Amino acid sequence: MALFYILRDIIVPVFILMTLGFVLQRKFTMDLGTLAKLNIYFFVPGFIFVTLYESDVSPALFGAVTGFFFLFVFLLFFVSAFTARLLGLETAKKTTFTNSALFFNSGNYGVPVNDLVFRGDPYAMSIQVVVLTLQNMFLFSYGILTMRAAGEGRLRALAGYLKMPVLYAMLLGIGMNLLELPVAHYVWVPVNYVADGMIAIALLTLGAQVARISWSTGLGTIYASLAVRLVVGPVLALGLILLFRLDGTTAQALLIASAMPTSVNSAVIAQEYNNHPDFAAKIVLFSTLCSAFTVTVVIYAARVLFG
């Protein structure tokens, strides 16, 4: 039954938008570079600002989830980097491979899953919001820096990142939230429109990328990526949960959050910086498909172990 709900309420809507992007690309041959720029320079900053500004979590919970998140990502980085080395990937492709494991879909996939599993429990959702916030900050800082560094070098990548609106959207959202500064209605309305469009545009872009994929080669590397993201990720998270003796809703929410498929935005930034975008799009597509099974297993395990 859980599998049916995930397929109906989460996977199907995602693939409807991806299919529309696929059809539009086939019919009109859209400029993928322009679509990627719209995501990174327009829709994503609006989404991050709104998410951070509206977040309402206690400092204690934020600190606990933040500690878990960065330790989890640290371990996952070494596993993915080691796997990429075993596969003999060159530097640029290694970056895309590693990012596919580190950046998971905490937003348009993770939030609905959390809401379904915990039936709107505000405590469980607050944990997911923190994970989503950290993922966005990590993706659009470290993720972009590594993409740019692969082709430009670290110093030029850092200089380029400092020019991007994503950084300032993060700082503005956090600062205004902490200071409880109001946003004028005539500003808040258009910013919300932009934020609401992010998921749709990101999935349309992914569908357009999929339309240009060559399926004949490289699937072995994709399978390795799926194993790291969908299997090793939850196993590492479970180890940390047991190590720190977390239980109940906290343990369940963190374990389930760790099992999400690769983030759509990892393919978006790969497209923007021309860092193996077809490879990145394949990983997102296959991990989203396979997650219908793996996420269901993790949800079941979380309920049995910590319910």
C-alpha positions, 0 to 999 in steps of 0.5 A: 500500500505504501508503494502505491501511495508513493507511486500515485502521489509523488512519482507520477506527478514528477514524471508528468512534468518530466514527460512534458519537458521531454515532449517540448524538447522533441518538438521545439528543440529548446535551448537547455543552457537558457533553461539552466540559467533560468533555474540557477539565476531566477527560480532557485534564488526565489525558492531558497529565500522563501524556504529559509524565510518561512522556516520555523524550527527551534535552535536545538533541533536545527543544531542536532539535524545540522550535525547529523547532516554534515557528518552524513555528507562527510561519510558519503563523500568519501564513499562516493569519491572512493567508488569514482576512483575505482571506476577510473573516472576523470576529474570532471565526471568524478565531480558529477558522480560524487555530487549525484550521491551528496545531493538528494531530492529533499524538496519536491520528493522528500517533503511529500514523502515526509507528509505522507509517512507522518501524516502532517506531523509538524515536528517530523516536517520541521526535521525535513525542512532543516534537511531541505534548507541544508541541502539547498545551501550545500548544493548551491555552494559546494556543488557549484564551486566543484562544478566550476573548479573542474573547468576553471580552477578553485580561485576563479570558481570561488570568484564566480560563485560570489557573483551568483544570486543564490548566495545572497538569497540564502543570506537574506532569507536567513537574516530576515528570518532571524531578525523577524523582518517583514517583507512588503506584500508587493514584494512577497507576492512575486517572490512566491510566484517565482518560488512556486515555479522552481520545481516545475521548471527544474523538472521540465529542464530535466525532461528536456535533458533526458530527450537528448540522452544517448542510452547506449553507454555508461550504464555501469557507472550509473548503477554504481551511483544508484547503489551509493545514493539509494543503498549506501546512503540509508545504511550510513544514516542508520549507522549514525542514528544508532551511534547517537542513539536517536529514536522515535520520530527523529530517527525515522525522519532522518533515515527516510530523508537520507533515502531520497533519490538524486536531486534534480538540481544536480542535473541543472547545475551540470547542464549550466556548467556543461559538466557531463549533463547527460550523465547527470540527467541519467542518474537523476532519472534512474534514481527517481525510478528506482527510489519507488522501491528503495524508499518504500523499503526504508520507510518500512525499516524506519517504522519497524526499527523506530516506530 
